[in-house]
Amino acid sequence: MFFEVNLPSLSPTMEEGKIVKWVKKEKDPILSGEVLFEVETDKATMEYESPEDGYIAKILTREGDIAKVNELVAIISDNKNVEESEIDKFINENNAHSAEVKNLSETKVTEVTTNNSSEKILITPLAKKIAKLKGINIENITPASRRIHLSDLNQITNKENSSSSDKFFISPFAKFLAKEKSININEIKGTGPLNRIIGRDILNITNVSDNSKVNKLRQAIAKATIHSKQNIPHFYLNTKVNMSNLLQFRKVQKQKGNKYSFNAILMQSIALAFDQFSDANCTYKDNGEFFINKDINIGIAVDTNTGLKMPVLKNINSKDLSSINNGLNDLINITRENKISPSDLSGGVISISNLGSYNIRSFDAIILPGQTYILAVGQIFEDVFVNKGKIEIASFVNLTLSCDHRAVDGVLASQFLSSIVSNLEKINND
């Protein structure tokens, strides 16, 4: 029995993914839940676990190649030793694109009877499929050995290409890339089956400007921000927090061996504010649905070597500060190691974007689609203020809360932000 392994949709916006690494090889045994391959999506690089027990019968998409969501990328069998013909039959019955298969074995030989005689032509299954796809008459092929191999078809194709410059065998994805980057395909030598031009050939062109090589994550961020600004009516609330008590709290806790990050303390303060104003913990969906959330899930903007990601720390209302701090550190680490799962990137109501380490005093952030707020945090700075008629100096931080006006009004959002500020300013070591 065979089982399909189709590329799953690992994020709401995912349309395709690049196979980064196959953890298992053909003929390897695999158990349900074991990691089968790593795939780069529009969000991150993620591990995909096998849905079935069995053996890897066939890998259909090589490392570095791109597959569409729901495209067949591998086949699992309950039997280690299966015939190539059985695999081919399963692929054909499930409408797999055999021309895109990069690693089909040519060990089995097929006999084909010609139209003009009873003479039988020996040809491998892959060569037979490619010949049919390209409309190549195998009767006109003189094989290098006793049977026709893919290499024999390549020679025919090379001759055709040299005599006809206006015919190109190019994948749809490569054609899209070439058009997008204004690349002349006449100058490209394909590396796919039958010298087909594939996406990798376009991406490897050395004369393409680095500025035009926009990765999938950057494209996803661009798409999300455009959607947000066009569809979410933003309004912004600005305030300033006196950090004197908080800095003293961190100093004392550090002496006790507790190194609490400012972001962890901020998350706890946000959770306490949601407890006080539960109606603020709400979400408005693009389809018009509106609901109040029971759990408190907060996202955090994390800069990685592949771009910005927004993982979410879940159920903060059930955690103390130490648990929040540890959970946040773990979440940031797995994000930077590209080991986050799809569930780690969803479910948030508010996210924190902290640019304090870049000497930014204040800024306005764009709400992540599906969420209601984003809190922009600036650097800590010293400023003068009046306290009981006296001029004093203290440390402050600017906060800007971006809000979705479909979900909350100005009054509720102001109460929510004021509660966050109060929680930060009143923190102590008692």
BELZIGI-V480709 format. One record per residue. N is the residue number from 1. RES is the residue in three letters. SS is DSSP state (~ for helix, > for strand, _ for the rest). PSI is psi in whole degrees, -180 to 180 (NA if undefined). NEAR is the number of other ideal C-beta (glycine too) atoms within 8 Angstrom. Layout:
BEGIN
n: (N;N)
res: (RES;RES)
ss: (SS;SS)
psi: (PSI;PSI)
near: (NEAR;NEAR)
END
This chain:
BEGIN
n: (1;2;3;4;5;6;7;8;9;10;11;12;13;14;15;16;17;18;19;20;21;22;23;24;25;26;27;28;29;30;31;32;33;34;35;36;37;38;39;40;41;42;43;44;45;46;47;48;49;50;51;52;53;54;55;56;57;58;59;60;61;62;63;64;65;66;67;68;69;70;71;72;73;74;75;76;77;78;79;80;81;82;83;84;85;86;87;88;89;90;91;92;93;94;95;96;97;98;99;100;101;102;103;104;105;106;107;108;109;110;111;112;113;114;115;116;117;118;119;120;121;122;123;124;125;126;127;128;129;130;131;132;133;134;135;136;137;138;139;140;141;142;143;144;145;146;147;148;149;150;151;152;153;154;155;156;157;158;159;160;161;162;163;164;165;166;167;168;169;170;171;172;173;174;175;176;177;178;179;180;181;182;183;184;185;186;187;188;189;190;191;192;193;194;195;196;197;198;199;200;201;202;203;204;205;206;207;208;209;210;211;212;213;214;215;216;217;218;219;220;221;222;223;224;225;226;227;228;229;230;231;232;233;234;235;236;237;238;239;240;241;242;243;244;245;246;247;248;249;250;251;252;253;254;255;256;257;258;259;260;261;262;263;264;265;266;267;268;269;270;271;272;273;274;275;276;277;278;279;280;281;282;283;284;285;286;287;288;289;290;291;292;293;294;295;296;297;298;299;300;301;302;303;304;305;306;307;308;309;310;311;312;313;314;315;316;317;318;319;320;321;322;323;324;325;326;327;328;329;330;331;332;333;334;335;336;337;338;339;340;341;342;343;344;345;346;347;348;349;350;351;352;353;354;355;356;357;358;359;360;361;362;363;364;365;366;367;368;369;370;371;372;373;374;375;376;377;378;379;380;381;382;383;384;385;386;387;388;389;390;391;392;393;394;395;396;397;398;399;400;401;402;403;404;405;406;407;408;409;410;411;412;413;414;415;416;417;418;419;420;421;422;423;424;425;426;427;428;429;430)
res: (MET;PHE;PHE;GLU;VAL;ASN;LEU;PRO;SER;LEU;SER;PRO;THR;MET;GLU;GLU;GLY;LYS;ILE;VAL;LYS;TRP;VAL;LYS;LYS;GLU;LYS;ASP;PRO;ILE;LEU;SER;GLY;GLU;VAL;LEU;PHE;GLU;VAL;GLU;THR;ASP;LYS;ALA;THR;MET;GLU;TYR;GLU;SER;PRO;GLU;ASP;GLY;TYR;ILE;ALA;LYS;ILE;LEU;THR;ARG;GLU;GLY;ASP;ILE;ALA;LYS;VAL;ASN;GLU;LEU;VAL;ALA;ILE;ILE;SER;ASP;ASN;LYS;ASN;VAL;GLU;GLU;SER;GLU;ILE;ASP;LYS;PHE;ILE;ASN;GLU;ASN;ASN;ALA;HIS;SER;ALA;GLU;VAL;LYS;ASN;LEU;SER;GLU;THR;LYS;VAL;THR;GLU;VAL;THR;THR;ASN;ASN;SER;SER;GLU;LYS;ILE;LEU;ILE;THR;PRO;LEU;ALA;LYS;LYS;ILE;ALA;LYS;LEU;LYS;GLY;ILE;ASN;ILE;GLU;ASN;ILE;THR;PRO;ALA;SER;ARG;ARG;ILE;HIS;LEU;SER;ASP;LEU;ASN;GLN;ILE;THR;ASN;LYS;GLU;ASN;SER;SER;SER;SER;ASP;LYS;PHE;PHE;ILE;SER;PRO;PHE;ALA;LYS;PHE;LEU;ALA;LYS;GLU;LYS;SER;ILE;ASN;ILE;ASN;GLU;ILE;LYS;GLY;THR;GLY;PRO;LEU;ASN;ARG;ILE;ILE;GLY;ARG;ASP;ILE;LEU;ASN;ILE;THR;ASN;VAL;SER;ASP;ASN;SER;LYS;VAL;ASN;LYS;LEU;ARG;GLN;ALA;ILE;ALA;LYS;ALA;THR;ILE;HIS;SER;LYS;GLN;ASN;ILE;PRO;HIS;PHE;TYR;LEU;ASN;THR;LYS;VAL;ASN;MET;SER;ASN;LEU;LEU;GLN;PHE;ARG;LYS;VAL;GLN;LYS;GLN;LYS;GLY;ASN;LYS;TYR;SER;PHE;ASN;ALA;ILE;LEU;MET;GLN;SER;ILE;ALA;LEU;ALA;PHE;ASP;GLN;PHE;SER;ASP;ALA;ASN;CYS;THR;TYR;LYS;ASP;ASN;GLY;GLU;PHE;PHE;ILE;ASN;LYS;ASP;ILE;ASN;ILE;GLY;ILE;ALA;VAL;ASP;THR;ASN;THR;GLY;LEU;LYS;MET;PRO;VAL;LEU;LYS;ASN;ILE;ASN;SER;LYS;ASP;LEU;SER;SER;ILE;ASN;ASN;GLY;LEU;ASN;ASP;LEU;ILE;ASN;ILE;THR;ARG;GLU;ASN;LYS;ILE;SER;PRO;SER;ASP;LEU;SER;GLY;GLY;VAL;ILE;SER;ILE;SER;ASN;LEU;GLY;SER;TYR;ASN;ILE;ARG;SER;PHE;ASP;ALA;ILE;ILE;LEU;PRO;GLY;GLN;THR;TYR;ILE;LEU;ALA;VAL;GLY;GLN;ILE;PHE;GLU;ASP;VAL;PHE;VAL;ASN;LYS;GLY;LYS;ILE;GLU;ILE;ALA;SER;PHE;VAL;ASN;LEU;THR;LEU;SER;CYS;ASP;HIS;ARG;ALA;VAL;ASP;GLY;VAL;LEU;ALA;SER;GLN;PHE;LEU;SER;SER;ILE;VAL;SER;ASN;LEU;GLU;LYS;ILE;ASN;ASN;ASP)
ss: (_;>;>;>;>;>;_;_;_;_;_;_;_;_;_;>;>;>;>;>;>;>;_;_;_;_;_;_;>;>;_;_;_;_;>;>;>;>;>;>;_;_;_;_;>;>;>;>;>;_;_;_;_;>;>;>;>;>;>;_;_;_;_;_;_;>;>;>;_;_;_;>;>;>;>;>;>;_;_;_;_;_;_;~;~;~;~;~;~;~;~;~;~;_;_;_;_;~;~;~;_;_;_;_;_;_;_;_;>;>;>;>;>;_;_;_;_;_;_;>;>;>;>;>;~;~;~;~;~;~;~;~;~;~;_;_;_;~;~;~;_;_;_;_;_;_;_;>;_;~;~;~;~;~;~;~;~;~;~;~;~;~;~;_;_;_;_;_;_;>;_;~;~;~;~;~;~;~;~;~;_;_;_;_;~;~;~;_;_;_;_;_;~;~;~;_;>;_;~;~;~;~;~;_;_;_;_;_;_;~;~;~;_;_;_;~;~;~;~;~;~;~;~;~;~;~;~;~;~;~;~;_;_;>;>;>;>;>;>;>;>;>;_;~;~;~;~;~;~;~;~;~;~;~;~;_;_;_;_;_;_;~;~;~;~;~;~;~;~;~;~;~;~;~;~;~;_;~;~;~;_;>;>;>;_;_;_;_;_;>;>;>;_;_;_;_;_;>;>;>;>;>;>;>;_;_;>;>;>;>;>;>;>;_;_;~;~;~;_;_;~;~;~;~;~;~;~;~;~;~;~;~;~;~;~;~;_;_;_;_;_;~;~;~;~;_;_;_;_;>;>;>;>;>;_;~;~;~;_;_;_;_;_;_;_;_;_;_;_;_;_;_;>;>;>;>;>;>;>;>;>;>;>;>;>;>;>;_;_;>;>;>;>;>;>;>;>;>;>;>;>;>;>;>;_;_;_;_;_;~;~;~;~;~;~;~;~;~;~;~;~;~;~;~;~;_;_;_;_;_)
psi: (141;152;135;142;100;147;119;162;112;1;159;-27;3;129;-25;167;154;126;111;-42;135;117;-31;152;167;140;-10;143;152;144;151;128;-15;148;127;-46;167;135;137;118;-171;-5;-46;178;123;158;140;127;145;136;-10;158;151;-147;148;104;-40;137;122;-15;120;163;133;-14;157;136;148;156;135;4;141;119;-18;165;132;138;152;0;131;-41;95;149;146;-34;-34;-41;-45;-42;-43;-42;-46;-41;-26;18;35;149;96;-26;-19;-6;120;-16;26;136;149;28;-28;145;137;142;131;130;130;164;-30;-12;178;6;136;135;131;127;142;155;-43;-43;-38;-44;-43;-40;-42;-41;-41;-4;33;128;109;-14;-23;5;131;106;154;-28;-160;-28;161;127;172;-35;-33;-38;-36;-39;-41;-44;-39;-41;-42;-40;-37;-26;-12;101;-8;7;127;137;103;139;154;-40;-42;-39;-41;-46;-43;-42;-41;-37;6;48;133;112;-12;-24;7;135;119;148;4;-174;137;35;27;138;122;173;-40;-35;-38;-44;-23;0;123;-21;7;131;139;-29;-22;-7;77;120;168;-37;-42;-40;-41;-41;-44;-44;-42;-42;-38;-45;-42;-49;-29;-26;-20;117;100;144;157;139;129;142;172;135;130;119;8;-52;-38;-43;-38;-39;-47;-37;-46;-44;-34;-38;-27;-1;8;107;88;129;157;-38;-36;-43;-40;-41;-42;-39;-38;-43;-42;-36;-38;-36;-38;-38;78;-28;-20;-20;66;165;135;123;157;-23;5;-5;143;132;155;132;140;-44;154;109;124;130;165;132;124;125;124;174;-8;5;-178;135;154;73;161;129;123;154;47;-26;-17;9;147;178;-40;-43;-39;-45;-46;-43;-38;-43;-44;-41;-42;-40;-47;-27;-45;-21;5;40;15;152;165;-35;-25;-14;6;167;-1;153;-32;147;156;130;107;111;21;-34;-10;17;35;122;-46;156;164;130;159;131;135;129;134;-14;174;-28;162;133;115;126;128;-172;157;131;157;142;160;150;163;124;109;45;-2;143;124;168;135;170;137;164;139;136;137;119;115;132;148;111;-14;-28;-38;153;177;-35;-52;-42;-38;-41;-42;-48;-40;-36;-39;-47;-45;-42;-37;-40;-25;0;141;178;12;NA)
near: (5;11;11;7;11;8;12;7;7;11;11;6;9;12;6;9;12;11;16;10;7;9;9;10;7;8;6;8;6;13;7;8;5;10;9;13;14;12;13;9;12;10;13;12;9;14;9;11;9;15;6;8;7;12;12;15;11;11;11;13;12;8;7;7;12;9;11;8;10;7;9;11;12;12;15;14;13;8;8;7;3;10;6;11;8;9;14;11;8;10;14;9;6;8;5;9;6;13;9;9;12;10;9;11;7;10;5;10;7;9;8;10;7;9;3;4;4;4;6;8;11;11;14;14;13;12;15;12;10;15;12;8;8;10;5;11;6;12;8;5;11;3;10;5;5;4;9;13;12;12;7;13;16;10;8;10;12;9;8;9;10;5;5;6;5;4;7;6;11;12;11;6;9;13;11;8;12;14;7;6;10;4;11;6;10;5;5;12;5;12;7;12;10;12;13;11;16;14;11;9;14;14;9;6;10;4;3;10;5;5;4;7;8;6;8;9;13;9;10;11;10;9;9;11;9;8;9;12;9;5;7;9;6;11;9;9;11;8;10;8;12;10;12;8;11;13;10;9;13;11;8;9;11;9;6;6;5;7;7;12;9;10;10;12;15;13;15;12;12;15;12;10;14;13;8;7;11;8;7;12;10;13;11;9;8;5;4;5;6;8;6;7;10;3;8;13;13;15;14;16;11;11;4;10;3;8;8;9;13;12;14;14;13;7;8;14;9;4;9;5;10;8;8;14;12;8;10;14;9;8;13;11;8;11;15;9;6;10;7;12;7;9;6;11;13;10;7;13;12;12;15;15;10;10;11;11;6;6;5;9;7;8;8;7;10;10;14;12;10;8;14;12;13;14;16;14;12;13;11;8;9;6;7;6;10;8;7;4;4;6;6;8;6;10;10;13;13;12;15;13;14;14;14;13;9;6;10;11;6;7;6;11;15;9;10;14;13;9;12;14;11;8;12;13;10;7;10;6;6;2)
END
